[in-house]
Amino acid sequence: MNTMFETIHNHQERAVLDAVIAAAADYKHVKEEEFLADVACVALNRLPPRYIRHDVDYAFYLTEREQAQNEAAIIEAVTFAFEFVQAKVAMRARR
């Protein structure tokens, strides 16, 4: 890949992964890596991508209100994702 593009990434990815890891403590029976990866995918698909080159750029261009709204949206998406994936696992177990 061209080196000029290597710094481009979706800011939401790191934030969602951190939120999934933090929330996993509240879901003690779900420590499997595949489960957590599914949760992260579902949460990321519920959020708009925010492509940036440097994390500091993202923080610099958002107001405090926008940052708070984004953090709340991430928490909401992760909570939904845990419940959604748990429900799917439970449905598969009933078959």
N, C-alpha and C positions, 0 to 999 in steps of 0.2 A: 504494500500500500504506500502511496505517496506520503512522505513524512509531514507534509503540510496539513494532512487530514487526520493524523493520528491523535490529536488532542480533542477532536470533536466527539462529544458523548452526550447522552441524554441525562440531564441532571436528576431526573426523577428516579433513575435506576438506583443510584447509591442511596438516596433518601428512602426509597421503598425498601431496599434490602436492610437498611438499618432499622426501619420501623418493624419489619417482619421479625428480625432477630429480637428486638425489644419486646414485641408482643408475644413471642413464642413462650415466654415465661408464664403468661396467663393461660396458656393452653398446654398444660404439663403433659398431656397424653399424646401430643403431636410433636415429637422431636425428630422425626425422620427427615432426612435431607430432601427427598423427593417431594414430600408433603409441603415443606417450606418453599421449595422451588415453585411448586404449583401455585401456592398462595401468592408468591411474588409476581408470577405471570398474570394471574387474575387481577391483582391490584394494579399492575402497570397498564393493563389493557383498559382500565377504568379511568385512567388519567391522561391528560394531553401531554405529548412529549415536549420537553423543553431542552432543545439542543444548544449546547454551549461549548466553548473551547476551554474555559477555565472556571472553576467553581466560584472564584471571587467575582467574575463578571456577572454571574447570575444574581448574587447577593447585592451587588452594587446597583443594578438597574431596577430592583424591586423596592417598592415602598414597604414600610413595616407592616402595613395592612395587607398588602399582597403576599408578603412572606407568611404572615399568620394564616391567611386563607389557604395558601398552598400547603402548609403544614397540616391544617385541619382536613383538607381534601385527601392528603396522603393517609392520615389516620383513619378516615372514613373508608377509603378504598381498601386498606389493609384489614380492617375489621370485617367489612363485607366479604373479602376474599377468604379469610379464615372460616367464616360461617358457611360460605358457599362450598369450599373444598371439603369441609367436614361433612356437610350434607351429602355431597357426591360419594364420599367414602362410605358413609353409613348406608346409602342406597345400594352401593355395590355389594356390601356385606350381607344385605338381606336376600340377595339372589341365590 
